[in-house]
Amino acid sequence: MNIQEYFTRISYNESHKDADLQALTVIFQHHIQAIPFENLSMHCGETIRLDLQSTYNKIVRKKRGGWCLESNHLLFWALQELGYDVCILGGNSYEPAERAYTTEINHILLKVVIKGNSYIVDAGFGGAYQAWQPLMLISGKDQPQMPGIFRFMEDNGTWYFEKVKRKHYIPEQSVPFTDTPELGNIRKIYTFTLEPRHINDFQELNTYLQVSPDTILQKKSICSLQTTEGLYALVGWTFTEMKYNYMEDMDLVQITTLTDEEVEKTLKDKFNIVLENKLVP
């Protein structure tokens, strides 16, 4: 494994002498704009192994993406290599349909400490809830970014991560709409504590997510990538292109339904992914 090879994979060619916030922000942005959040292996009959060498080979050498366990694990390795004070944390994601957080940890995120300040760095949430910059770990403070306003709320050692939603403008529909089953404009994302974790703490989860028929990851093939203006997302046969803040407090959303042949072409053209095995969307 070689940090230079990782930099080539994410198209990062700036100097990185200092393990500071500026370098972290740029590396992070390159990572999320080069490495898709995807679970395609599960829908190609491939097993996802949670060890660094396998993840590295898949994402860096085979130019694939990965889900949170893989993408954040790779980023953890890269930041350690660069001398950052970084640790792994575990999160419980919010299930809108259940209106509750999962009881078991099902997400991995990173905490980076720079000059005494803690930042949450998470390259593995994908879609419209992916932050574009490291977030200061501070309770109750709005942190506006291109995708929207993020914030943390802390209660008795448990941290809650949420995002203020924007309206969606879909050209085919004359009226803007928000696809919100819940009231209000706050989207809960996940909770976490600051207890440091080891990647091996997630081995069982990695296996469970691949065999449990109940998870969204089993039900749908997902691939999403952040762009300079918004994001691309391919869920099953549905391709969505989103442009953030197309109009004031409104995101432009364009949705296309693809054929099987177009799915393969879209993966190559938009996500730079060429699969070794047949995808069953």
Residue, then its C-alpha position, 0 to 999 in steps of 0.5 A: m500500500n502506498i500513499q502516492e498511489y492513493f493520491t493518484r486514485i483521488s487525483y490529489n497532487e498538492s503538497h501535504k507537508d503539514a497535517d493541518l485542517q487545510a490539507l485535511t479538507v482538500i484531501f477529504q474533498h478529493h476522496i468523496q469526489a473520486i470514490p463512490f459510496e457503493n454496495l455493488s459487490m453485494h449485487c454482483g455476487e462478490t463478498i466484501r472483506l473488511d481488511l485494509q489490503s482488500t479494501y485498498n486493492k478494491i478502491v485504489r487499484k480496481k478503481r471501485g467505491g465502497w460503503c462506509l466501512e470501506s471508504n472510511h477505513l481507507l481514509f483512516w489509513a491515509l490520514q494516519e500515514l500523513g501523521y494525523d491524530v485520527c480515530i474510528l468511531g461507531g454510529n447508529s443511523y436514523e431510519p426514517a421509516e421507523r422514525a428511530y435510530t438503529t439499536e445496533i451500531n451500523h456506521i463508521l466515522l472518523k474523529v480527527v484532532i488538530k491543534g486541540n480541536s476535534y473534527i468529524v470526518d465521514a466519507g461514507f454516508g453518500g447521497a445528499y447527506q454527505a458532508w463536503q468538509p470536516l465538521m467541527l465537533i461542537s454542539g448546537k452550532d450551524q455549519p453551512q456547507m454546499p450540500g446544506i447546513f449540518r449540525f451536531m447536538e450533544d446530550n449526555g455523551t451522545w452526539y446527534f448529527e443532522k442536516v437542514k433540508r432544502k426544497h427540491y426542484i424537479p423540472e418535469q414537475s411545475v411545483p417544487f416538492t420535498d420528499t419528506p415523510e416527517l414534518g419539519n425540515i431537519r433530517k436526522i442522520y445518525t448518533f454516535t459517542l466518542e468511544p474509540r473503536h477498532i476496525n475489527d469491532f465492525q467485522e460482524l456488522n460487515t457480515y450481517l449487512q451482506v446477508s440480512p435481507d432486511t437492510i436497504l443495502q440488500k434491497k437496492s443496488i446503490c452508487s452515489l458520488q459527490t460532484t463539484e456542483g452536487l451529486y450523482a446517484l444510481v439506485g437500482w435503475t434510477f439515475t438522479e443528478m442533483k445540483y445544490n442551491y440551483m435556486e435559493d434554498m432549492d436543489l435541482v433534481q433530475i431523474t432518469t430511469l435506465t435500461d440494463e445496458e444504460v446502467e453499465k454505461t452510466l457506471k462507467d461514464k459517471f462513476n468511472i466504475v467497470l465491474e468484473n462481475k454481472l450486476v443485478p440491479 
